[in-house]
Amino acid sequence: MHRRAHKRLVISDSESDSVETTNTTTKPAQNDHSRVGVSDEHTTGLVYDVRMKFHRSIHNELDHPEDPRCLEKCLRIPAREATDEEIQLVHSKEHHEEVASISDLNYKDLKTTASQYNSIYLSNESGYCARLSCGGVIEMVDAVYTGKVRNGMAVVRPPGHHAEPDEPMGFCLYNNVAVAVRVLQKKHGVKKVLVLDWYVFTRNGIQKAFIDDPDVLYISIHRYEDANFYPYSTAAAHYVVGDGLGAGRTVNIPWPCAGMGDADYLYVMNHIVMPIAREFAPEIVIVAAGFDAAAGDDIGECFVTPTAFAHMTSLMKSLSGGKIVLAMEGGYSLDAIGVSALACFKILLGEDPPLSPPMVPSPRCIETAHRVVHIQSKYWESLQGSYLNAPRTQTQAVTTSPRQEFLTSHLKLVELPMDNPNLSDSKKCEVYYSPNIYRADALTIFIHDANATEQLSYDETSLVDIFNRYAETTRENAMELVDVNIPLMDTNESIDKNMVNSLVQYVWDQCVETSTAKRILFIATGAAVDGVCNLISKKAEEFLEVSRLFYFVMVPGLDAPSVKQSMAQWYYEHSYVLLHPVALEESQGEEFGNCHIYGVRTELPNTTLGRLHDQIWAQVNNYFAPRID
């Protein structure tokens, strides 16, 4: 006979094990269909009573096919209200008192209070339910860590991961997972806790709670879209890694768009999450298990199937000796939540994940993984040998050849020889120009910095794609072109500003001073912006000449450009500055450090340079076209 394995899946909820019974029933009157209609709220019923396990063989036959242990796979862990002390391990006293006072509010005050927060609704029972939800996760985490059970799932609501230490938000009142971790640390002295959050919205609350804690590794896979997706914060970006001793303990894997699916999630799980998790070696794993990334969730707009959720759960279960808790968070399709949670349940019960079909991650996924590994490899040895962490000079080799082909064959540009000793290294001297620049009437000098990958996606700023479109647009407008590239530096190499200044000066000497062009447009990105600003300062008299018209488009990234006050009027009349929101905020006043920023200033959408081309380039072109013509 098949011996049934003794396994337990633990579900925490707020009901007790007792079942109320009654000896009286009321038989509905014949033909009284109104009293026996199907409930709109509950379509499936379940009867369970622990007392039914008492029916068993007196011979204690453990291999009998009709085994009472079929009722023992699930052990109910009763939920309780989290205490004031527990909640205030994460939340401020004011926050806690505000939530606790909800039960005493009238209808009008409930609406007023809810409106003060970001995406919150309230009822008089909300505070009690939030304490119960938080306490349920605390009890489940404690039961798993102490070995009362092997693993478990806390089916609780309201969810908690958006709640910040001093503010409810995003449907969340208390941060259930964060409080449970703090209780675990205080009660048991746990030193290594891994929290994985696969909810599609970034979990600002959990991240903020542990941003400087070296004992908590927080990994989040979420839609980010350059802070254009809820909660609209750059704290969810890949370059946010934690503060102080917690540096490297925050790992953000931010999707740039909707539509990510199984192949994408499993790719980053295998290539980022698991290598870091194994190196960290947690004592317990807690998954903030929201299911709005599931296929069928119209708000999450991703396509993760139950099979993928099962595989992700299986991977996490392989850590910490199997001590894993799934704490329910959000999800907005009841059907998707049901099938996804069930798939995770089966893994906790000991089943193997289903067979996956062949799959290939999307280019967006690969690009995101590259950026995350590039940042996180500074903190995790397990990522340093990853092909995703290849030096950026190696990546450049992939793009140089097709770029040269495009510029030379399609646009008929020729390479400018370098006889400046400061630019003798071929990696630092990629300049192509139109043979007709010396007889040109209008000239565009495009100097692009491909090192802006900390904030701008390399894939979308690639020389093969975006830069080629700029060059092609310039040629279509009957302008001659000089295309200058500040090459990708190696991972540990910083941009040499003197090299950039020398390169810009060399291009001026070789291509501008010898040209007959009367209208000259500079376009510069990243570090090239300061290089051109330096040139303008040195050549101020020539830029101020009325016989030649110079214009300057600046895309400086996170740092606002530095210009001399003496050139204020020129910049005001001749420059177009596309500032990142961070730089724009810093430059709201007229003064910026010891310099001033002038000219037409436009805020970049909080996006990558690739999207900038489509959203802003027409605007820039409309500004300069009549001036160049």
Salt bridges, closest charged atoms under 4 A:
ASP13 OD1 - ARG76 NE 3.51
GLU41 OE1 - HIS42 NE2 3.70
ASP49 OD2 - ARG51 NH2 2.47
ASP67 OD2 - ARG69 NH2 2.87
GLU72 OE1 - HIS6 ND1 3.83
GLU72 OE2 - ARG56 NH2 3.82
GLU81 OE1 - ARG131 NE 2.76
ASP84 OD1 - HIS96 NE2 2.73
GLU85 OE2 - LYS186 NZ 2.58
GLU86 OE2 - ARG80 NH2 2.81
GLU139 OE2 - ARG80 NE 2.77
ASP142 OD1 - LYS187 NZ 3.32
ASP142 OD1 - HIS188 NE2 2.69
GLU164 OE1 - LYS208 NZ 2.88
ASP197 OD2 - HIS161 ND1 3.37
ASP197 OD1 - ARG203 NE 2.44
ASP213 OD2 - ARG182 NH1 2.56
GLU225 OE2 - ARG223 NH2 2.49
ASP226 OD2 - ARG611 NH1 3.72
GLU301 OE1 - ARG223 NH1 3.07
GLU329 OE1 - HIS161 ND1 3.72
GLU367 OE2 - ARG371 NE 3.26
ASP425 OD2 - LYS428 NZ 3.76
GLU430 OE1 - ARG403 NH1 3.50
ASP441 OD2 - ARG519 NH2 1.67
GLU454 OE2 - HIS374 NE2 3.13
GLU460 OE2 - ARG364 NH1 2.54
ASP465 OD1 - ARG469 NE 3.47
GLU472 OE2 - HIS410 NE2 2.76
GLU480 OE1 - ARG475 NH1 3.29
ASP483 OD1 - ARG403 NH2 2.23
ASP483 OD1 - HIS448 NE2 3.21
GLU493 OE2 - LYS428 NZ 3.74
GLU513 OE2 - LYS539 NZ 3.87
GLU542 OE2 - LYS539 NZ 3.92
GLU573 OE1 - HIS574 NE2 3.88
ASP614 OD1 - ARG469 NH1 3.25
